[in-house]
Amino acid sequence: MEDIAYRVLLESLGWTQARAGAFLGVSRQTSNAFATGRRAAPAAALKLLRVVFYCSLTMSREHYDCLVQACDLLDACSRPSAADR
């Protein structure tokens, strides 16, 4: 049943599986596995997507875009750079 919730949330957000995977910090393949039901989406990922969806409904577009962009930037900052490897 979780695969349906994952797919519905992605469709509601207008996100591709690749976009959701990048946001959640998983590969496109893993996101696809969640969407097709080959793998159960973690409860925390579903909860986070629900919060993002709620924000998309209640925030101005400008503030919502800033929130999503900030999450992406924070995630990018936490990844080691090529120089650090």
C-alpha positions as CSV (number, residue, x, y, z in Angstrom):
1,M,0.0,0.0,0.0
2,E,2.9,2.4,0.7
3,D,3.9,2.4,-3.0
4,I,0.5,3.9,-3.8
5,A,1.0,6.7,-1.2
6,Y,4.5,7.3,-2.6
7,R,3.3,7.5,-6.2
8,V,0.3,9.7,-5.2
9,L,2.6,12.1,-3.3
10,L,4.9,12.4,-6.3
11,E,2.1,13.1,-8.7
12,S,0.6,15.6,-6.3
13,L,3.9,17.4,-6.0
14,G,4.5,17.2,-9.7
15,W,7.8,15.5,-9.0
16,T,9.5,12.9,-11.1
17,Q,10.9,9.8,-9.4
18,A,14.4,11.2,-10.1
19,R,13.5,14.5,-8.4
20,A,12.0,12.8,-5.4
21,G,15.1,10.5,-5.1
22,A,17.4,13.5,-5.2
23,F,15.3,15.3,-2.5
24,L,15.3,12.2,-0.3
25,G,18.9,11.4,-0.9
26,V,18.4,8.1,-2.7
27,S,19.0,7.1,-6.3
28,R,16.4,7.3,-9.1
29,Q,16.4,3.5,-9.1
30,T,15.5,3.4,-5.4
31,S,12.8,6.0,-5.9
32,N,11.5,3.9,-8.8
33,A,11.5,0.8,-6.5
34,F,9.4,2.7,-4.0
35,A,6.9,3.9,-6.7
36,T,6.5,0.5,-8.2
37,G,6.2,-1.4,-4.9
38,R,9.3,-3.5,-5.3
39,R,10.6,-1.8,-2.1
40,A,8.5,-0.3,0.7
41,A,9.1,3.5,1.0
42,P,10.4,4.2,4.5
43,A,7.8,5.8,6.8
44,A,10.1,8.8,7.3
45,A,10.3,9.4,3.6
46,L,6.5,9.3,3.2
47,K,6.1,11.6,6.2
48,L,8.6,14.1,4.8
49,L,6.9,14.1,1.4
50,R,3.5,14.7,3.2
51,V,5.0,17.7,5.0
52,V,6.4,19.0,1.7
53,F,3.0,18.5,0.1
54,Y,1.3,20.3,3.0
55,C,3.7,23.2,2.6
56,S,3.0,23.3,-1.2
57,L,-0.7,23.8,-0.3
58,T,-0.3,26.3,2.5
59,M,2.7,28.5,1.6
60,S,3.1,31.1,-1.1
61,R,4.8,29.7,-4.2
62,E,7.9,31.9,-3.5
63,H,8.3,30.6,0.1
64,Y,7.6,27.0,-0.9
65,D,10.3,27.2,-3.7
66,C,12.7,28.7,-1.1
67,L,12.0,25.9,1.3
68,V,12.6,23.1,-1.3
69,Q,15.7,24.9,-2.6
70,A,17.1,25.3,1.0
71,C,16.6,21.5,1.6
72,D,18.4,20.7,-1.7
73,L,21.3,23.1,-0.8
74,L,21.6,21.7,2.7
75,D,21.7,18.2,1.3
76,A,24.3,19.3,-1.3
77,C,26.4,20.8,1.5
78,S,26.4,17.5,3.5
79,R,27.8,15.5,0.6
80,P,31.6,15.3,0.5
81,S,33.1,17.1,-2.5
82,A,35.5,15.4,-4.9
83,A,38.4,17.0,-3.2
84,D,37.4,15.4,0.1
85,R,37.3,11.9,-1.3
